[in-house]
Amino acid sequence: MQQAHVTKQQWLIKFGFALSLLALVAAIAIHSGNQHQYKDVVESGVLKIITRNSPTTYFQDRDQSSGFEYELALRFSEYLGVELQVQVANSLEDLITEVESGNVAFAAAGLTVTAARSEHVTFADSYMSVTQQLIYRTDRKRPKSMQAMLEGTLMVTAHSSHAQQLRHLQSTTMPELSWIERDDAEVSELVQMVQNGEIDFTIVDSNEFEALSGFYPKVRTAFDVSPPQDLAWAFAKFSDNKLLNEARDFFHLMRETGLLAQLQERYYGHQKQLDNMGTLTFLRQADERLEKYQSLFEENGQRHDVDWRLLAAIGYQESHWRSLARSRTGVRGLMMLTRTTAKEMGVHNRLNAEQSIVGGSAYFAKLKKRFKHIDEPDRTWLSLAAYNVGAGHVRDAQRITELQGADPERWMDVKERLPLLTKKKYYKHTRYGYARGYEPVHYVQNIRKFYDLLVWREQPEPSYSLSEEGSIFTASNTYTTIPPLTRVN
Ligand code: GLU
């Protein structure tokens, strides 16, 4: 009896010892895996984050990295004064695991804050609110209620907030609901599958669809599948909080300075401009008409150091690439030059495509010089507005912007004031008077959209992951300088 008791005690001691050893090993393992606390980041000079490839997070645009999340993280690294290193996760599950194990500082990946995830990671402040949306193909009847999801194949990304939402619906109101989860499919692939008719429905976040819809004209959103949800960066649970607090301060500053809104405007601001028909027509006409003029756009782009696709986008907006185009107001030719501008640019025959492109490109380059003190991409957008409505009116709108306490060098601010030039109360105090100020706003947004489509059209084949060849997504990234945030200590 006694003997047995001692053995048991001994066993307990041994067991306890083994347990503490295990805990120690685990702690060491966790600690050594976790080289990404604030101190480590500052000491090593490297901020390593994890993200995923998608139009709203991270992608390669020609030869440069891009994406809303990427740019946010890049600005944060600049704010900390360190270098950014990006790791791309293969799946959402890997992404969370990497954060949990401390192999990265945090995940910047368009992650939805959910209760289930909050058990594993700590979220920083939310920087955007989204809803989950059901996507369907336009040639079928618009789904009206959740029940419609029972009438076709529904596919979502595995381990996503969308899959979580479906599970929630299934366990509460729709036990018969079924769907397929794909680990290897990224959101644009799912949308493409709906467009091709390979599946009937998918669910994506509203911001994702906003960024994508311009490229997939045959799909539409039916309704919201979830209430508004927050997107935020995810940190390891055992983080020391210092980095998390830095992120909080950073987002606070980004918001206060308007830089967050500016970044959002750049990635999402122009996407809604073109309706689906517009996109289809554009792509068809690009196939039919652009080839004839492409080398002219390229040559002139090189001459003036302007991306040729931007010049081509202007040409499309002006005339749909028709050399004989004319407007009621007497503007003519492929680049729609006025008589005065044509003369100024040495164009004798406005209906000659080559002369029109040479003159139009030189005129645009000239306008850009006028705005040369302004940072890109705003400089380009303001010059485009000037091409449309005249530099004088743009200057007037800039003055109104300044008077109203906003930034006259920021397109986002000026585009809100341009339409005021139609109102007497405002234009009577300006130098150049009345203008149809809403026109340049549409004009610029259309051109941004056309530009994006031209970039997209050049990509080999739609690729869903960050391939060597690049990605199908773009956000007018030739024009992406948003000033870095410097820390005020
Ligand atoms: N916000 C979604 C999530 O957190 C993104 C996933 C996706 O689009 O696949 O799961």
Boltz pocket constraint, residues with backbone or C-beta under 6 A from the ligand:
constraints:
  - pocket:
      binder: B
      contacts: [[A, 92], [A, 109], [A, 110], [A, 111], [A, 112], [A, 113], [A, 157], [A, 159], [A, 160], [A, 161], [A, 162], [A, 185], [A, 186], [A, 187], [A, 203], [A, 204], [A, 205], [A, 208]]
      max_distance: 6.0
